[in-house]
Amino acid sequence: RIYVEVPMRKSHILLVIGLITVFFAAGLLLFPQLRGGGEKTSGYALARVPTRPPVPVVTAMVTSEPFTEKLEALGTTKANESVVVTPTVEERVVAILVDDGEFVNKGQVLVKLDDSEAQYLLAEARAALKEQQQQFERMRRLAKTNATSRSQLDEEKGLLDIAVAKVSLLEARLQDYTLRAPFSGILGIRQISTGAVVDTDTVITTLDDTTTIKLDFTVPEAYLGVLKNGMSVSARSLAYPDRRFNGMVTAISSRVDPETRTLTIRAKIPNPDRLLRPGMLLTVDLVKNRSQSLIIPEEAVIQEKDKKFALVVTPDNTVEKKEIVTGRRNPGKLEVISGLNAGQQVIVQGLTRVRPGSSVNVVEAGEAGRRSG
């Protein structure tokens, strides 16, 4: 009987040891705190589970500011007043009294022509006038005593009037031998020298009044409904890249070009420093409209099919996705019609790394207007 029972007890012992080993191994896998001898608590184990850090982002504040809608065009400058100085008589130049590029005042003498013949003719006419005046006085005294007829007195009066008119004519012609500035301005480069014989086809120089510059440019006829005198313009030149020249519209063409479907606009720009000159090409910004609007940077907008969204950072630094409706656009800026409020912060950098509900760390914040220039 003893011989049969002993082997059965050994198999039971081996089975129990195997079960204990299995349970112990499972306990080590399921309860990591047991690996350290059991002195670690379950709270310590949960604390070791890694958590996701806040995502760094850059934001811009939604601002309410004047939104300026502009139309860009190319324009050509013209002097406010401009003339080509030419003589009205054919004669020899005896004196040039100005230099190239000189500023002259209205009425200042520019060039004198030889007027000796004109002076002689005028002296002759004045002598004839004096003689005729004396003859008329004699006839008038005789008429008082009835020593001469009334018709003879009227004849002498007519001759006197003719002599007076001839003197006035020669005095006027004498002015043609002295060329004066018709207005104040800057002279161009003269084309003649002293001693040259000039006529009505000879260009002596040019004169430009550039204290104010006229700027002509064309715009599409589609904008005819918003164009009006007094609209503001801002112009830029490659010659002065850091300078803007401001003016206003003073004239709108009465006709639309049937070939280009455009119309010509004229603006005037003050030019006290005389930096602008006739013939320059300027880029013109015509201010179409100004209104108070909500503004965000363009990079804050997420386009999904036919809808637009912006990611807003809430006061507890989490992300909230807002559907928005945008309006007009300026370079770098968008007008927000609905979906946002002034003062909210929208994400402009880090959009692809966050999702609604994500925790974020704002590393840089600014205003929409300043970020977009």
Protein Blocks (a to p, Z undefined) as FASTA:
>chain_A
ZZmmmmmmmmmmmmmmmmmmmmmmmmmmmmmmlmnoomacfklmmmmpccdddddddddd
ddddddddddddddddddfbdcddddfbdcddfbdcbdehiacdehiafbdcdfklmmmm
mmmmmmmmmmmmmmmmmmmmmmmnopacfklmmmmmmmmmmmmmmmmmmmmmmmmmpccd
fbgcdddddfbdehiacdfkbcfbdcddfkbccddddddfklmmmgcehiacddddfklm
mbccddddfbdcfbdcfklopacdddddddfkomacghiacdddddfbdcddddddfklp
ccehjaccdddddfkopacddddddddddehiacdfbhpaehiacdfbhklmpcehiacd
dfbdcdfklmnZZ
